[in-house]
Amino acid sequence: MNILDKIVARKRQEVIENKSKTATAVLEQSEFFDRSCYSLREALTNPDKVGVIAEFKRRSPSKGILNVDADVAATTQAYVQAGASVLSVLTDVDFFMGCNENVMKARRANQVPILRKDFTIDEYQILEAKAMGADVILLIAAILSPEEINRLAAFAHSLGLSVLLEVHNKQELLRSISPHCDAIGVNNRNLNDFTVNVETSFELVELIPTDFVKVSESAISKAETIIDLKQAGYSGFLIGETFMKTSDPGKACKELIEQVYKLESSKVKG
């Protein structure tokens, strides 16, 4: 059993536990449940922004503890002030030191789309995402069948949420595309050995239909990489560890975005 199998097995238990603790009717009465969601597509295709999806993540199974001291409200506000288009907030407790409350704190502090970053396997988690103030859910092709992806994505859309479908290779991409998804994210991380290679994004970009916003995830730490990915057709760039492993994630985000603008400006002048 690899780490992804362990996470999903625990997630199935967690969903059962959460359903027993909080009824659907209670989720539907949340302060955020009836709010209109911000659009992932609009945020990532805004020509005035770089398209950075800045992630708040305290821990990862591959790197261990990244940052236990960062305040979620302050950090996410700093991300937005730095120019981030979208926020990503981890809610998995056991493997990433996340929690649902972090999304709620980020929601109260910001007016941009928020991705509830978790391992979605059940409609109940989508109701949770809406209740905590998220605008976007993640569906991971590696842990879901095409039928599950289509069903969960359609349910998310019925609640006004955007859907980011994550794939890791050509096989996952070709079997998993659903018209109910808004964006397709190519995760440059190999789930078997956790190595990262941004070339995965370049290899798959032409296979992603133009109907979907294209997002590159992981292995992004340099402005030059973002420029190359933009030229290849990507509009979104999910970055977490590069920011969170520093003492000031917001500053790291600001510096990277400024470098992208500087490079773009120099190319125009050149």
N, C-alpha and C positions, 0 to 999 in steps of 0.2 A: 504494500500500500504506500503510494507516494504522498507527498504533503498535500496535494490537491484532493486526493481521496479522503485523507484525514479531515481536511477542512469541511468538505461536503458532508461527511458522515456526522460530524459535530453539528453542522448547520441544520441537518434534518432533526436532530434532537432539540436544538435551540428553537426551531420553529414550533415544535410541539409544546415546548415549555412556555413560549411566549403566548401562544394561542390560549393556553390554560390560564394565564395571568391576566391577559387583556383581551376582552371581547372585541369583535369587529365594530360593534356599535359604539364602543368607547373611543376607538380610533377615529371614527367618523365624526365625533364630537370635539376633536382636537381643535385648538386655536388656529391651526394652519390648514386644516383639511379643505376648507372651501375657498382658499385663496387661489387666484389665477397664477399658473406657473409661468416662469420666464422660459423663453424658447432657447433651446440649445443651438438650433440651426442659426437663428438670428445672431446669437452671441458670437458664434465661431466664424460667421461669414461677414462680420462687420469689417469693412475695409480700413477703418481707423485703428484697429487693434491687431496684435500679433496672432492671437488665438491660443494663448497659453491657458491650459487647465491646471491650475496650481493646487497641489494636493497637501492635505493635512494628514500626516501619517506618523504615528509615534514609533511603530515597530514594524518589521517585516520578517517573515520566516527565514529569508535568505541572509539578511544583514543584521538581524537582531535589533536591539534598541537603537533608534535613530535620534529621538529627542523626547525626553519625558517632561521637560520644563516649559515648553512653549504653551502659551495660552491660546486656545482655539479662536476666540473672538478677536483678540489683538492680531494674531497671525493672519487670519483670513482677511481682516480689514487691511492689513499691510499688503497682502497679495493684491487685493483689488486696487488699492491706491498705487501700487506699482504698475498696474496695467493688465492684470490677469483678466481674461474674458469670462472664465468659469472657475468655480471652486469644486474640488473633489474632497470629500470627507469620509474617512474610513469609519465604519460602524462595527466591524467584527471585533468581538471582545477577546476571544481566546488566543488568536494568532497575530492580531495587529494592535492590540491595546486600544481599540476604538470603542465607541459607544453611541447610541442614538442621540443622547443629549448633546453631543458635539455638533450634530447637524442643526439642532434647534438653536444652539448658541450662535452658530455661523449664520443661520437664517435671520436672527434678530439683529445681527450686526451688519448685514450686507444686502444689496439689491441687485445681485447678479444670479445667474443659474447656479444651483448647487447639485452636484452628483452625489447621490447616496452610494458610496463605494462599498459593495458587499457581494456576497455570493448568493444571488437571487435564484431560488428554486421553487417558490410558492407565491401564489397571489397575495397571501397574507403579508408578506414582506413588502409588497408594492403598496398595500394599504398603509403599512407602517411608514414607508417613505413619504407618502402624501401627508400623513399626519404629522410628521416631524418637520415638514417644511421643505423637503427636497423638490427639485424640478425635473431631475433626471435619474433613471435607474440604469444599472449595468446588467447586461445579460452576457454570460461567458459561454461561448460555443462549446468549449471543452467539457462542460459539465451538464449540457442540456441537449436534448434531441431537437431536430428541426421543428417538430410539432410543439414541443414545450416552448421553444423560442417564439414561435408565431402566436401561441396562446397567451403567454405572459406579456409579450409586446403589445398585443391588441388590448389586453386588460389595462396596461399602463396608459395607453393612448385614451382609453375610455375615461380615465381620471384626469386627463390633461397633461400627463407626464411625458417627457421626451425619453427616447430609448437609445442607449449606446450599446451596440453589439460588439463584443470583443472576440477577435480571432487570433490564432497564433501561426497558422499555416494555410496553404492553398486548399487543402481538403476541408478544413473547418469553414473557410470562407465560402466555398462553392456550395456546401450542403446547408448552410445556415441562414442565408440571406432571406429576410422577411420584409414585406412591404410596410410592416408596422414599425420598423426601426427607422430612426432618423439619421443616425451616424454609425459608421463602422470603424472601430478602432483596431489597429494592428498592434498587438503587444509584442515588442521586440525581445521579450524574455522567454527563454526555453523553459517550459514547466517541468521538464524532467531533471535538468541539472542547474537551472536558474541562471545560466549564462545569458548575456544580453548581446544582441547584434542588430544595429539599426538597419542593416541591409535587408532584413525581413520586410520592413516597410517599403523599401524601394522595389523589392521583388513582387510584392502583392498589389501595389497601387493601381496598376492598369487593369486588374481583375475586379476592382470595386466599381460597380455601376455609378454613373455620374449623378444618379438620383440621391445618393447618400453623401453626407458630409464625411470627409475622410480625416481620421485622427490617428496620429502615431503616438504610441505609449512606451515609456521606459527607454533607457539608454540615451537620453537626450540631456546634455549638459553644456553644449556649446552653441553659440549664436550661429556659427557657420552651419551646424547640422540642421537647425530650424530653417535657415535660408534654403538649403538644398531640398529639404522636405517640402517646403512651400512651392518651390519650382516644380517639384514632382507631382504636386496636386493636393497636398495635405493642407487642411485649414485649422486643425486643432493639434495641440502638442501637450500631452499629459505628462507633467513633471512633478515628482514628489521627493524622492531621495536626494536629488541634487540640492533642493532647497532645505529640506528638513534636517539633513545631517549637519547643517551649519548652526551657529549660535543665534543667527538672525535670519530666519527663512525669508521674511519680507524683503530684506535688503538684498539677499541673493537673487530673488525673483526680479527686483527692480533693476539690478545690474545686468542680468541676462537680457531682459526686454530692451533696455537701453542699448545694449550691444547689437541687438537685431536691428533696431532703428538706424543705428550708426552705419552698419554694414549696408542696409538697404539704401540709405542716403548716398553713401559713397559710390554705390553701383550706378545710381541714377546720374550722379554728376560725372562718373567716368564714361 
